[in-house]
Amino acid sequence: MADIITLIKSAIMIIAAVLIVLTAFGIIRYKDDVERILYARVHMLGVADMACIVALLALNEPLLAVTYFFLTPFASHAIANAYYYGEESR
Amino acid sequence: MVRVDNNKLQGVKMDILQISEYILMAALAFYAIATIRIATRKTISMGIVGLLGLSIAVATILILVNNIYGIAFCKDIAYALVILGPIGTIAFSKVIRGW
């Protein structure tokens, strides 16, 4: 039984690694001259955030994963909000 | 009848877990470099986006280091990063937006 759990943990971590690499390619792919690229990058960052949360759960760190799961949407919203009302309107 | 050595089988399973941890660590290192590149773009918001991504990448790397090498204080640093990273991002975003 423990061996199956080990295999599942390994599979989860490899899937998380693939998603993280795809996110890394995604956020450096576009140049800054694309209009409103920041929203796209915040969106892409969500994929890596969730992949890291799943990886942390597989690494037996549920408190860390739950804390980040609750904090990261507020942070992403704050960034997008600041850009919309602050930097973009200048 | 084929005899399977249980210890050898367990060793193979442990290796799979360790290999996947190393793969995840390499992916996170690549992601951390990508987020640093994003953080050095000219707008302030882009810097915040990069640092938010960097904080979770470093926290996950530290948890992996704790698991692989058994360095206990890495977990404390990861907790501090996970809590203070998003909170700092929110605070700085409020400043950019204007009170």
N, CA and C atoms of all chains as a GROMACS GRO file, in nm:
protein
  567
    1MET      N    1   0.084  -0.121   0.000
    1MET     CA    2   0.000   0.000   0.000
    1MET      C    3   0.086   0.125   0.000
    2ALA      N    4   0.191   0.121   0.085
    2ALA     CA    5   0.281   0.237   0.093
    2ALA      C    6   0.353   0.259  -0.039
    3ASP      N    7   0.379   0.149  -0.110
    3ASP     CA    8   0.449   0.162  -0.238
    3ASP      C    9   0.363   0.233  -0.342
    4ILE      N   10   0.234   0.202  -0.339
    4ILE     CA   11   0.142   0.269  -0.432
    4ILE      C   12   0.138   0.419  -0.403
    5ILE      N   13   0.136   0.452  -0.274
    5ILE     CA   14   0.136   0.594  -0.238
    5ILE      C   15   0.264   0.663  -0.286
    6THR      N   16   0.376   0.593  -0.273
    6THR     CA   17   0.503   0.649  -0.322
    6THR      C   18   0.497   0.674  -0.473
    7LEU      N   19   0.441   0.578  -0.546
    7LEU     CA   20   0.430   0.597  -0.691
    7LEU      C   21   0.339   0.714  -0.726
    8ILE      N   22   0.228   0.726  -0.652
    8ILE     CA   23   0.136   0.837  -0.677
    8ILE      C   24   0.204   0.971  -0.648
    9LYS      N   25   0.278   0.975  -0.536
    9LYS     CA   26   0.351   1.098  -0.503
    9LYS      C   27   0.450   1.135  -0.613
   10SER      N   28   0.522   1.034  -0.662
   10SER     CA   29   0.620   1.059  -0.769
   10SER      C   30   0.550   1.112  -0.895
   11ALA      N   31   0.437   1.050  -0.930
   11ALA     CA   32   0.364   1.094  -1.050
   11ALA      C   33   0.316   1.238  -1.033
   12ILE      N   34   0.265   1.271  -0.914
   12ILE     CA   35   0.217   1.407  -0.889
   12ILE      C   36   0.332   1.508  -0.903
   13MET      N   37   0.447   1.472  -0.849
   13MET     CA   38   0.560   1.565  -0.855
   13MET      C   39   0.610   1.584  -0.997
   14ILE      N   40   0.609   1.477  -1.077
   14ILE     CA   41   0.654   1.491  -1.216
   14ILE      C   42   0.555   1.574  -1.297
   15ILE      N   43   0.424   1.552  -1.273
   15ILE     CA   44   0.323   1.634  -1.343
   15ILE      C   45   0.338   1.782  -1.303
   16ALA      N   46   0.361   1.806  -1.173
   16ALA     CA   47   0.381   1.944  -1.126
   16ALA      C   48   0.505   2.006  -1.192
   17ALA      N   49   0.611   1.926  -1.207
   17ALA     CA   50   0.732   1.977  -1.271
   17ALA      C   51   0.706   2.016  -1.416
   18VAL      N   52   0.627   1.932  -1.487
   18VAL     CA   53   0.595   1.964  -1.628
   18VAL      C   54   0.516   2.094  -1.636
   19LEU      N   55   0.417   2.110  -1.547
   19LEU     CA   56   0.336   2.232  -1.549
   19LEU      C   57   0.420   2.355  -1.517
   20ILE      N   58   0.514   2.339  -1.423
   20ILE     CA   59   0.600   2.452  -1.385
   20ILE      C   60   0.691   2.494  -1.501
   21VAL      N   61   0.745   2.396  -1.572
   21VAL     CA   62   0.831   2.428  -1.688
   21VAL      C   63   0.750   2.497  -1.796
   22LEU      N   64   0.626   2.449  -1.820
   22LEU     CA   65   0.540   2.513  -1.922
   22LEU      C   66   0.510   2.657  -1.883
   23THR      N   67   0.486   2.680  -1.753
   23THR     CA   68   0.461   2.817  -1.706
   23THR      C   69   0.583   2.906  -1.726
   24ALA      N   70   0.700   2.850  -1.696
   24ALA     CA   71   0.823   2.928  -1.713
   24ALA      C   72   0.841   2.970  -1.859
   25PHE      N   73   0.814   2.875  -1.952
   25PHE     CA   74   0.822   2.911  -2.093
   25PHE      C   75   0.717   3.016  -2.128
   26GLY      N   76   0.598   3.001  -2.072
   26GLY     CA   77   0.488   3.093  -2.103
   26GLY      C   78   0.516   3.235  -2.061
   27ILE      N   79   0.572   3.252  -1.940
   27ILE     CA   80   0.588   3.391  -1.894
   27ILE      C   81   0.705   3.464  -1.960
   28ILE      N   82   0.802   3.390  -2.015
   28ILE     CA   83   0.911   3.462  -2.084
   28ILE      C   84   0.892   3.464  -2.235
   29ARG      N   85   0.783   3.405  -2.282
   29ARG     CA   86   0.765   3.392  -2.427
   29ARG      C   87   0.730   3.525  -2.493
   30TYR      N   88   0.641   3.602  -2.428
   30TYR     CA   89   0.592   3.724  -2.492
   30TYR      C   90   0.676   3.844  -2.454
   31LYS      N   91   0.687   3.938  -2.549
   31LYS     CA   92   0.762   4.060  -2.521
   31LYS      C   93   0.674   4.158  -2.443
   32ASP      N   94   0.736   4.262  -2.391
   32ASP     CA   95   0.662   4.358  -2.310
   32ASP      C   96   0.572   4.450  -2.393
   33ASP      N   97   0.596   4.456  -2.526
   33ASP     CA   98   0.517   4.549  -2.607
   33ASP      C   99   0.376   4.496  -2.636
   34VAL      N  100   0.347   4.374  -2.598
   34VAL     CA  101   0.210   4.323  -2.613
   34VAL      C  102   0.120   4.398  -2.515
   35GLU      N  103   0.002   4.435  -2.564
   35GLU     CA  104  -0.087   4.516  -2.480
   35GLU      C  105  -0.142   4.432  -2.364
   36ARG      N  106  -0.143   4.486  -2.247
   36ARG     CA  107  -0.196   4.424  -2.123
   36ARG      C  108  -0.138   4.284  -2.100
   37ILE      N  109  -0.009   4.273  -2.116
   37ILE     CA  110   0.056   4.142  -2.097
   37ILE      C  111   0.058   4.101  -1.950
   38LEU      N  112   0.047   4.202  -1.862
   38LEU     CA  113   0.055   4.171  -1.719
   38LEU      C  114  -0.059   4.079  -1.674
   39TYR      N  115  -0.178   4.104  -1.728
   39TYR     CA  116  -0.291   4.018  -1.689
   39TYR      C  117  -0.267   3.874  -1.733
   40ALA      N  118  -0.210   3.859  -1.852
   40ALA     CA  119  -0.180   3.725  -1.902
   40ALA      C  120  -0.077   3.656  -1.814
   41ARG      N  121   0.023   3.735  -1.768
   41ARG     CA  122   0.127   3.675  -1.685
   41ARG      C  123   0.074   3.638  -1.547
   42VAL      N  124  -0.014   3.720  -1.492
   42VAL     CA  125  -0.075   3.684  -1.363
   42VAL      C  126  -0.156   3.555  -1.378
   43HIS      N  127  -0.224   3.545  -1.491
   43HIS     CA  128  -0.303   3.425  -1.520
   43HIS      C  129  -0.214   3.301  -1.530
   44MET      N  130  -0.100   3.317  -1.602
   44MET     CA  131  -0.007   3.203  -1.615
   44MET      C  132   0.053   3.164  -1.481
   45LEU      N  133   0.077   3.265  -1.398
   45LEU     CA  134   0.137   3.237  -1.267
   45LEU      C  135   0.046   3.148  -1.182
   46GLY      N  136  -0.084   3.159  -1.204
   46GLY     CA  137  -0.178   3.075  -1.129
   46GLY      C  138  -0.156   2.927  -1.152
   47VAL      N  139  -0.114   2.891  -1.275
   47VAL     CA  140  -0.088   2.749  -1.305
   47VAL      C  141   0.028   2.698  -1.219
   48ALA      N  142   0.136   2.777  -1.216
   48ALA     CA  143   0.253   2.736  -1.136
   48ALA      C  144   0.220   2.736  -0.988
   49ASP      N  145   0.138   2.832  -0.944
   49ASP     CA  146   0.099   2.834  -0.802
   49ASP      C  147   0.027   2.706  -0.763
   50MET      N  148  -0.070   2.666  -0.846
   50MET     CA  149  -0.146   2.545  -0.813
   50MET      C  150  -0.058   2.420  -0.823
   51ALA      N  151   0.035   2.419  -0.920
   51ALA     CA  152   0.127   2.305  -0.931
   51ALA      C  153   0.214   2.295  -0.807
   52CYS      N  154   0.260   2.410  -0.756
   52CYS     CA  155   0.342   2.409  -0.634
   52CYS      C  156   0.259   2.365  -0.514
   53ILE      N  157   0.132   2.405  -0.508
   53ILE     CA  158   0.046   2.364  -0.396
   53ILE      C  159   0.028   2.212  -0.397
   54VAL      N  160   0.003   2.156  -0.516
   54VAL     CA  161  -0.014   2.011  -0.526
   54VAL      C  162   0.116   1.939  -0.490
   55ALA      N  163   0.230   1.997  -0.534
   55ALA     CA  164   0.360   1.936  -0.500
   55ALA      C  165   0.385   1.942  -0.350
   56LEU      N  166   0.346   2.052  -0.286
   56LEU     CA  167   0.363   2.063  -0.140
   56LEU      C  168   0.275   1.961  -0.068
   57LEU      N  169   0.155   1.938  -0.121
   57LEU     CA  170   0.069   1.834  -0.060
   57LEU      C  171   0.134   1.697  -0.074
   58ALA      N  172   0.196   1.672  -0.191
   58ALA     CA  173   0.264   1.543  -0.210
   58ALA      C  174   0.387   1.529  -0.122
   59LEU      N  175   0.444   1.644  -0.080
   59LEU     CA  176   0.563   1.640   0.006
   59LEU      C  177   0.526   1.642   0.155
   60ASN      N  178   0.403   1.615   0.187
   60ASN     CA  179   0.354   1.609   0.326
   60ASN      C  180   0.366   1.744   0.398
   61GLU      N  181   0.328   1.851   0.328
   61GLU     CA  182   0.325   1.984   0.390
   61GLU      C  183   0.187   2.046   0.371
   62PRO      N  184   0.083   1.992   0.434
   62PRO     CA  185  -0.051   2.043   0.408
   62PRO      C  186  -0.075   2.184   0.461
   63LEU      N  187  -0.013   2.220   0.574
   63LEU     CA  188  -0.036   2.353   0.629
   63LEU      C  189   0.018   2.462   0.536
   64LEU      N  190   0.137   2.434   0.483
   64LEU     CA  191   0.199   2.528   0.389
   64LEU      C  192   0.113   2.542   0.263
   65ALA      N  193   0.065   2.428   0.213
   65ALA     CA  194  -0.015   2.429   0.090
   65ALA      C  195  -0.146   2.504   0.111
   66VAL      N  196  -0.212   2.479   0.222
   66VAL     CA  197  -0.342   2.545   0.248
   66VAL      C  198  -0.322   2.695   0.268
   67THR      N  199  -0.215   2.732   0.340
   67THR     CA  200  -0.186   2.875   0.361
   67THR      C  201  -0.167   2.946   0.227
   68TYR      N  202  -0.087   2.886   0.141
   68TYR     CA  203  -0.062   2.950   0.012
   68TYR      C  204  -0.187   2.948  -0.075
   69PHE      N  205  -0.266   2.840  -0.063
   69PHE     CA  206  -0.390   2.830  -0.142
   69PHE      C  207  -0.485   2.945  -0.109
   70PHE      N  208  -0.488   2.986   0.019
   70PHE     CA  209  -0.577   3.096   0.056
   70PHE      C  210  -0.516   3.233   0.027
   71LEU      N  211  -0.384   3.245   0.031
   71LEU     CA  212  -0.322   3.377   0.015
   71LEU      C  213  -0.302   3.418  -0.131
   72THR      N  214  -0.274   3.321  -0.218
   72THR     CA  215  -0.235   3.359  -0.354
   72THR      C  216  -0.345   3.425  -0.438
   73PRO      N  217  -0.474   3.391  -0.424
   73PRO     CA  218  -0.573   3.466  -0.502
   73PRO      C  219  -0.581   3.613  -0.463
   74PHE      N  220  -0.564   3.642  -0.333
   74PHE     CA  221  -0.566   3.781  -0.288
   74PHE      C  222  -0.448   3.857  -0.349
   75ALA      N  223  -0.333   3.792  -0.351
   75ALA     CA  224  -0.214   3.858  -0.406
   75ALA      C  225  -0.230   3.885  -0.556
   76SER      N  226  -0.280   3.785  -0.629
   76SER     CA  227  -0.298   3.803  -0.774
   76SER      C  228  -0.399   3.913  -0.802
   77HIS      N  229  -0.508   3.916  -0.725
   77HIS     CA  230  -0.609   4.020  -0.743
   77HIS      C  231  -0.551   4.157  -0.711
   78ALA      N  232  -0.470   4.164  -0.606
   78ALA     CA  233  -0.410   4.293  -0.568
   78ALA      C  234  -0.319   4.345  -0.679
   79ILE      N  235  -0.243   4.255  -0.742
   79ILE     CA  236  -0.153   4.298  -0.850
   79ILE      C  237  -0.235   4.352  -0.968
   80ALA      N  238  -0.336   4.275  -1.009
   80ALA     CA  239  -0.417   4.317  -1.124
   80ALA      C  240  -0.491   4.448  -1.093
   81ASN      N  241  -0.540   4.460  -0.972
   81ASN     CA  242  -0.612   4.581  -0.930
   81ASN      C  243  -0.518   4.702  -0.932
   82ALA      N  244  -0.398   4.682  -0.880
   82ALA     CA  245  -0.301   4.792  -0.876
   82ALA      C  246  -0.264   4.835  -1.017
   83TYR      N  247  -0.248   4.740  -1.106
   83TYR     CA  248  -0.213   4.774  -1.244
   83TYR      C  249  -0.327   4.848  -1.312
   84TYR      N  250  -0.450   4.805  -1.288
   84TYR     CA  251  -0.565   4.866  -1.354
   84TYR      C  252  -0.587   5.009  -1.308
   85TYR      N  253  -0.581   5.030  -1.177
   85TYR     CA  254  -0.611   5.164  -1.124
   85TYR      C  255  -0.488   5.251  -1.109
   86GLY      N  256  -0.371   5.191  -1.103
   86GLY     CA  257  -0.250   5.269  -1.080
   86GLY      C  258  -0.166   5.287  -1.203
   87GLU      N  259  -0.098   5.181  -1.243
   87GLU     CA  260   0.005   5.197  -1.344
   87GLU      C  261  -0.049   5.212  -1.486
   88GLU      N  262  -0.157   5.142  -1.516
   88GLU     CA  263  -0.208   5.145  -1.654
   88GLU      C  264  -0.268   5.278  -1.690
   89SER      N  265  -0.330   5.345  -1.589
   89SER     CA  266  -0.400   5.470  -1.618
   89SER      C  267  -0.304   5.588  -1.630
   90ARG      N  268  -0.175   5.569  -1.600
   90ARG     CA  269  -0.080   5.680  -1.608
   90ARG      C  270  -0.042   5.710  -1.752
   91MET      N  271   1.022  -2.087  -1.007
   91MET     CA  272   0.957  -1.973  -0.944
   91MET      C  273   1.055  -1.855  -0.929
   92VAL      N  274   1.010  -1.738  -0.964
   92VAL     CA  275   1.098  -1.620  -0.958
   92VAL      C  276   1.089  -1.558  -0.820
   93ARG      N  277   1.203  -1.542  -0.760
   93ARG     CA  278   1.204  -1.479  -0.626
   93ARG      C  279   1.236  -1.330  -0.640
   94VAL      N  280   1.152  -1.249  -0.581
   94VAL     CA  281   1.179  -1.104  -0.587
   94VAL      C  282   1.236  -1.061  -0.453
   95ASP      N  283   1.351  -0.998  -0.459
   95ASP     CA  284   1.412  -0.948  -0.337
   95ASP      C  285   1.336  -0.822  -0.291
   96ASN      N  286   1.278  -0.830  -0.173
   96ASN     CA  287   1.193  -0.719  -0.126
   96ASN      C  288   1.273  -0.592  -0.103
   97ASN      N  289   1.395  -0.609  -0.050
   97ASN     CA  290   1.477  -0.489  -0.024
   97ASN      C  291   1.512  -0.418  -0.153
   98LYS      N  292   1.544  -0.500  -0.256
   98LYS     CA  293   1.580  -0.440  -0.384
   98LYS      C  294   1.461  -0.365  -0.442
   99LEU      N  295   1.341  -0.424  -0.430
   99LEU     CA  296   1.220  -0.359  -0.482
   99LEU      C  297   1.196  -0.227  -0.411
  100GLN      N  298   1.212  -0.228  -0.279
  100GLN     CA  299   1.192  -0.106  -0.203
  100GLN      C  300   1.294   0.002  -0.244
  101GLY      N  301   1.416  -0.043  -0.270
  101GLY     CA  302   1.519   0.051  -0.315
  101GLY      C  303   1.481   0.116  -0.446
  102VAL      N  304   1.424   0.041  -0.538
  102VAL     CA  305   1.382   0.096  -0.666
  102VAL      C  306   1.272   0.199  -0.645
  103LYS      N  307   1.174   0.169  -0.558
  103LYS     CA  308   1.064   0.262  -0.532
  103LYS      C  309   1.116   0.392  -0.471
  104MET      N  310   1.208   0.378  -0.376
  104MET     CA  311   1.266   0.497  -0.316
  104MET      C  312   1.338   0.581  -0.419
  105ASP      N  313   1.403   0.513  -0.512
  105ASP     CA  314   1.474   0.588  -0.616
  105ASP      C  315   1.376   0.667  -0.703
  106ILE      N  316   1.261   0.607  -0.731
  106ILE     CA  317   1.162   0.678  -0.813
  106ILE      C  318   1.119   0.807  -0.744
  107LEU      N  319   1.094   0.800  -0.613
  107LEU     CA  320   1.054   0.919  -0.538
  107LEU      C  321   1.165   1.024  -0.540
  108GLN      N  322   1.286   0.977  -0.522
  108GLN     CA  323   1.398   1.072  -0.518
  108GLN      C  324   1.422   1.136  -0.655
  109ILE      N  325   1.410   1.053  -0.759
  109ILE     CA  326   1.430   1.107  -0.894
  109ILE      C  327   1.323   1.212  -0.924
  110SER      N  328   1.198   1.184  -0.885
  110SER     CA  329   1.093   1.282  -0.912
  110SER      C  330   1.115   1.410  -0.831
  111GLU      N  331   1.171   1.396  -0.711
  111GLU     CA  332   1.203   1.517  -0.633
  111GLU      C  333   1.311   1.600  -0.703
  112TYR      N  334   1.411   1.532  -0.758
  112TYR     CA  335   1.516   1.606  -0.830
  112TYR      C  336   1.462   1.672  -0.956
  113ILE      N  337   1.370   1.601  -1.027
  113ILE     CA  338   1.309   1.660  -1.147
  113ILE      C  339   1.232   1.786  -1.110
  114LEU      N  340   1.155   1.777  -1.000
  114LEU     CA  341   1.077   1.894  -0.955
  114LEU      C  342   1.170   2.008  -0.917
  115MET      N  343   1.282   1.975  -0.854
  115MET     CA  344   1.377   2.079  -0.814
  115MET      C  345   1.436   2.149  -0.936
  116ALA      N  346   1.469   2.071  -1.039
  116ALA     CA  347   1.524   2.131  -1.162
  116ALA      C  348   1.421   2.221  -1.228
  117ALA      N  349   1.295   2.175  -1.232
  117ALA     CA  350   1.188   2.256  -1.292
  117ALA      C  351   1.170   2.386  -1.215
  118LEU      N  352   1.176   2.377  -1.083
  118LEU     CA  353   1.159   2.497  -1.001
  118LEU      C  354   1.276   2.593  -1.018
  119ALA      N  355   1.397   2.540  -1.037
  119ALA     CA  356   1.513   2.627  -1.059
  119ALA      C  357   1.496   2.703  -1.191
  120PHE      N  358   1.450   2.632  -1.294
  120PHE     CA  359   1.425   2.697  -1.424
  120PHE      C  360   1.317   2.804  -1.411
  121TYR      N  361   1.212   2.771  -1.336
  121TYR     CA  362   1.101   2.866  -1.315
  121TYR      C  363   1.149   2.987  -1.236
  122ALA      N  364   1.237   2.964  -1.138
  122ALA     CA  365   1.288   3.076  -1.059
  122ALA      C  366   1.368   3.171  -1.148
  123ILE      N  367   1.448   3.116  -1.240
  123ILE     CA  368   1.524   3.203  -1.331
  123ILE      C  369   1.429   3.283  -1.421
  124ALA      N  370   1.322   3.216  -1.468
  124ALA     CA  371   1.224   3.285  -1.553
  124ALA      C  372   1.156   3.398  -1.476
  125THR      N  373   1.123   3.373  -1.349
  125THR     CA  374   1.055   3.479  -1.272
  125THR      C  375   1.151   3.595  -1.242
  126ILE      N  376   1.280   3.565  -1.222
  126ILE     CA  377   1.376   3.674  -1.201
  126ILE      C  378   1.383   3.760  -1.328
  127ARG      N  379   1.381   3.694  -1.443
  127ARG     CA  380   1.383   3.768  -1.570
  127ARG      C  381   1.260   3.858  -1.583
  128ILE      N  382   1.144   3.806  -1.539
  128ILE     CA  383   1.021   3.888  -1.544
  128ILE      C  384   1.031   4.004  -1.445
  129ALA      N  385   1.091   3.978  -1.329
  129ALA     CA  386   1.099   4.081  -1.225
  129ALA      C  387   1.187   4.198  -1.267
  130THR      N  388   1.274   4.177  -1.366
  130THR     CA  389   1.362   4.287  -1.406
  130THR      C  390   1.306   4.367  -1.523
  131ARG      N  391   1.179   4.347  -1.558
  131ARG     CA  392   1.118   4.430  -1.663
  131ARG      C  393   1.092   4.571  -1.610
  132LYS      N  394   1.055   4.663  -1.700
  132LYS     CA  395   1.060   4.804  -1.660
  132LYS      C  396   0.945   4.847  -1.569
  133THR      N  397   0.828   4.785  -1.578
  133THR     CA  398   0.717   4.833  -1.495
  133THR      C  399   0.724   4.770  -1.354
  134ILE      N  400   0.668   4.844  -1.258
  134ILE     CA  401   0.674   4.799  -1.119
  134ILE      C  402   0.586   4.675  -1.099
  135SER      N  403   0.470   4.675  -1.163
  135SER     CA  404   0.378   4.562  -1.148
  135SER      C  405   0.441   4.431  -1.195
  136MET      N  406   0.520   4.442  -1.302
  136MET     CA  407   0.586   4.321  -1.352
  136MET      C  408   0.687   4.268  -1.250
  137GLY      N  409   0.752   4.361  -1.180
  137GLY     CA  410   0.844   4.319  -1.073
  137GLY      C  411   0.772   4.246  -0.962
  138ILE      N  412   0.653   4.294  -0.928
  138ILE     CA  413   0.576   4.226  -0.822
  138ILE      C  414   0.535   4.087  -0.868
  139VAL      N  415   0.491   4.075  -0.993
  139VAL     CA  416   0.452   3.944  -1.046
  139VAL      C  417   0.570   3.846  -1.039
  140GLY      N  418   0.687   3.893  -1.080
  140GLY     CA  419   0.805   3.808  -1.077
  140GLY      C  420   0.840   3.763  -0.937
  141LEU      N  421   0.831   3.856  -0.842
  141LEU     CA  422   0.871   3.821  -0.705
  141LEU      C  423   0.770   3.728  -0.639
  142LEU      N  424   0.641   3.743  -0.674
  142LEU     CA  425   0.540   3.649  -0.620
  142LEU      C  426   0.570   3.507  -0.667
  143GLY      N  427   0.604   3.494  -0.796
  143GLY     CA  428   0.639   3.362  -0.848
  143GLY      C  429   0.767   3.308  -0.786
  144LEU      N  430   0.864   3.399  -0.766
  144LEU     CA  431   0.992   3.356  -0.708
  144LEU      C  432   0.975   3.307  -0.564
  145SER      N  433   0.887   3.373  -0.488
  145SER     CA  434   0.872   3.335  -0.347
  145SER      C  435   0.819   3.192  -0.333
  146ILE      N  436   0.719   3.155  -0.413
  146ILE     CA  437   0.666   3.018  -0.400
  146ILE      C  438   0.765   2.917  -0.457
  147ALA      N  439   0.840   2.956  -0.561
  147ALA     CA  440   0.940   2.863  -0.616
  147ALA      C  441   1.049   2.834  -0.513
  148VAL      N  442   1.098   2.938  -0.446
  148VAL     CA  443   1.204   2.918  -0.346
  148VAL      C  444   1.150   2.840  -0.226
  149ALA      N  445   1.025   2.869  -0.187
  149ALA     CA  446   0.967   2.795  -0.073
  149ALA      C  447   0.957   2.646  -0.104
  150THR      N  448   0.914   2.613  -0.225
  150THR     CA  449   0.903   2.470  -0.262
  150THR      C  450   1.041   2.406  -0.273
  151ILE      N  451   1.139   2.481  -0.325
  151ILE     CA  452   1.276   2.428  -0.330
  151ILE      C  453   1.327   2.399  -0.189
  152LEU      N  454   1.298   2.489  -0.095
  152LEU     CA  455   1.345   2.470   0.042
  152LEU      C  456   1.281   2.347   0.107
  153ILE      N  457   1.151   2.324   0.078
  153ILE     CA  458   1.086   2.205   0.131
  153ILE      C  459   1.149   2.079   0.071
  154LEU      N  460   1.183   2.086  -0.058
  154LEU     CA  461   1.251   1.972  -0.121
  154LEU      C  462   1.388   1.947  -0.059
  155VAL      N  463   1.462   2.055  -0.032
  155VAL     CA  464   1.593   2.041   0.034
  155VAL      C  465   1.577   1.977   0.171
  156ASN      N  466   1.472   2.020   0.242
  156ASN     CA  467   1.444   1.960   0.374
  156ASN      C  468   1.418   1.811   0.362
  157ASN      N  469   1.342   1.772   0.258
  157ASN     CA  470   1.308   1.631   0.239
  157ASN      C  471   1.428   1.548   0.196
  158ILE      N  472   1.510   1.603   0.106
  158ILE     CA  473   1.619   1.524   0.048
  158ILE      C  474   1.738   1.519   0.143
  159TYR      N  475   1.779   1.636   0.195
  159TYR     CA  476   1.903   1.642   0.274
  159TYR      C  477   1.878   1.646   0.424
  160GLY      N  478   1.752   1.661   0.466
  160GLY     CA  479   1.722   1.660   0.609
  160GLY      C  480   1.766   1.784   0.684
  161ILE      N  481   1.769   1.899   0.614
  161ILE     CA  482   1.807   2.025   0.682
  161ILE      C  483   1.678   2.087   0.736
  162ALA      N  484   1.663   2.088   0.868
  162ALA     CA  485   1.533   2.118   0.928
  162ALA      C  486   1.494   2.265   0.918
  163PHE      N  487   1.592   2.355   0.926
  163PHE     CA  488   1.555   2.498   0.930
  163PHE      C  489   1.504   2.550   0.797
  164CYS      N  490   1.523   2.472   0.689
  164CYS     CA  491   1.469   2.512   0.559
  164CYS      C  492   1.317   2.525   0.564
  165LYS      N  493   1.255   2.439   0.645
  165LYS     CA  494   1.109   2.442   0.655
  165LYS      C  495   1.062   2.574   0.718
  166ASP      N  496   1.134   2.622   0.819
  166ASP     CA  497   1.097   2.749   0.883
  166ASP      C  498   1.108   2.865   0.784
  167ILE      N  499   1.215   2.863   0.704
  167ILE     CA  500   1.232   2.970   0.605
  167ILE      C  501   1.120   2.963   0.501
  168ALA      N  502   1.081   2.840   0.462
  168ALA     CA  503   0.973   2.823   0.365
  168ALA      C  504   0.842   2.878   0.420
  169TYR      N  505   0.814   2.852   0.548
  169TYR     CA  506   0.692   2.905   0.609
  169TYR      C  507   0.693   3.058   0.606
  170ALA      N  508   0.807   3.116   0.642
  170ALA     CA  509   0.818   3.262   0.643
  170ALA      C  510   0.795   3.317   0.502
  171LEU      N  511   0.854   3.251   0.401
  171LEU     CA  512   0.839   3.298   0.263
  171LEU      C  513   0.696   3.290   0.216
  172VAL      N  514   0.630   3.177   0.248
  172VAL     CA  515   0.493   3.157   0.199
  172VAL      C  516   0.397   3.257   0.263
  173ILE      N  517   0.420   3.292   0.388
  173ILE     CA  518   0.330   3.388   0.452
  173ILE      C  519   0.365   3.531   0.412
  174LEU      N  520   0.493   3.566   0.417
  174LEU     CA  521   0.531   3.705   0.395
  174LEU      C  522   0.534   3.744   0.246
  175GLY      N  523   0.554   3.647   0.155
  175GLY     CA  524   0.557   3.678   0.012
  175GLY      C  525   0.426   3.738  -0.037
  176PRO      N  526   0.313   3.667  -0.026
  176PRO     CA  527   0.187   3.724  -0.071
  176PRO      C  528   0.144   3.847   0.008
  177ILE      N  529   0.173   3.851   0.139
  177ILE     CA  530   0.132   3.967   0.219
  177ILE      C  531   0.211   4.091   0.174
  178GLY      N  532   0.339   4.075   0.149
  178GLY     CA  533   0.419   4.186   0.098
  178GLY      C  534   0.371   4.231  -0.039
  179THR      N  535   0.334   4.133  -0.122
  179THR     CA  536   0.281   4.166  -0.255
  179THR      C  537   0.154   4.249  -0.244
  180ILE      N  538   0.064   4.208  -0.154
  180ILE     CA  539  -0.062   4.281  -0.136
  180ILE      C  540  -0.033   4.423  -0.086
  181ALA      N  541   0.056   4.436   0.010
  181ALA     CA  542   0.087   4.567   0.067
  181ALA      C  543   0.147   4.660  -0.040
  182PHE      N  544   0.240   4.607  -0.119
  182PHE     CA  545   0.305   4.690  -0.221
  182PHE      C  546   0.206   4.727  -0.332
  183SER      N  547   0.115   4.635  -0.363
  183SER     CA  548   0.013   4.664  -0.463
  183SER      C  549  -0.079   4.776  -0.418
  184LYS      N  550  -0.110   4.776  -0.288
  184LYS     CA  551  -0.194   4.885  -0.234
  184LYS      C  552  -0.124   5.019  -0.249
  185VAL      N  553   0.008   5.020  -0.229
  185VAL     CA  554   0.083   5.145  -0.242
  185VAL      C  555   0.082   5.192  -0.388
  186ILE      N  556   0.099   5.098  -0.481
  186ILE     CA  557   0.098   5.137  -0.623
  186ILE      C  558  -0.037   5.191  -0.665
  187ARG      N  559  -0.142   5.127  -0.616
  187ARG     CA  560  -0.276   5.170  -0.654
  187ARG      C  561  -0.306   5.309  -0.600
  188GLY      N  562  -0.250   5.339  -0.484
  188GLY     CA  563  -0.283   5.466  -0.419
  188GLY      C  564  -0.390   5.444  -0.315
  189TRP      N  565  -0.368   5.497  -0.196
  189TRP     CA  566  -0.460   5.470  -0.086
  189TRP      C  567  -0.594   5.536  -0.109
   0.00000   0.00000   0.00000
